Amino acid sequence: MSFYVYIIQSQIDSTYYKGSTQDFILRLKQHNTGLSKYTKGKIPWRLVYVEVHPSRAEAIAREKALKKIGGERLQAIINSNRNL
């Protein structure tokens, strides 16, 4: 089974949220219906980045790495060919 790392962007204030999941479409729906405590105050969200990983451990490690990145470097990742 594949695991995904995703980045969503708030359409309210353009902030980003980074996460990992097995179903990024379902997870986006959860963010946009207020089921995520952290993101419910900035609805609506749009999916801007997805990458696939073969294991949960790899996806979580990548998520943690992405959470340390911001600014131009994060924008370059979003615009990269790694983005599904």
N, C-alpha and C positions, 0 to 999 in steps of 0.2 A: 504494500500500500504506500502511496506517495503522501508526503507531507509538504505543506506550502508555507512560505514566509510571504507576508503581504504588507503593503503600506496603503493606508487610506488617508484621505485628506478631507478635512472639514470644509464644507462650502460656506460656513459662517465666518471663520477667521483664518482659513488656509493652513491651520496646524496639521501636523501629521501624527498618525498613530501607527505603530509597527507591531505586528503580531504573527503568530504561527498557528496552523490549524490543519485538519485533514480535508475540510470543505470550506474554501474561502468564499464561495457564493452564499452559503448559509450563514457564515460568520458576518459578512457584510450586512445581510438582512437583520441579524441580531443587533449589530451596532446601530442600524437605522431605525430600529423599533424600540430603542431604549433599554435593551436587555444587558448592555454592558455598562457597569457603574461608571467607569472612567470616561466613556465617550458619549453618554446620553445627553450631556449638556451642550454638545456641539453638532447635533443632527441638523442637516443631512450630511452624510459622508459619501465620498466616491472612491472607488478602487483605482489606485494609480500605479500599483506595482505588485507583481506576483512572481515568485520563483519556486521551483520544485526541488525537493530533496528526498533521497531514498529512505531516510530514517528520521524519527522524531528528534533524536539527539542532535543530529546535524541541523535540523530546522531551528531548534531552540538556540543552538550556538550562533547560528547566523542572525536570528532575531536579536540576540543580545549584542552582537557586533553592530547591527544597524542602529540600535538604540543609542549608540555612542556617536553616531555620525549626524551631521547637520549641514545646513547651508548648501553651498555649491556642490560639495561632494555627494550629498544625498540626491540632489537634483540630477547629477550625472548618472547615478545608479538607476534612478527612475527612468531616465532616457536611454539607458543602455540596451544592448541586444539580449541581455539576460532576462529582461522583463517579458514574461509570457503575454 
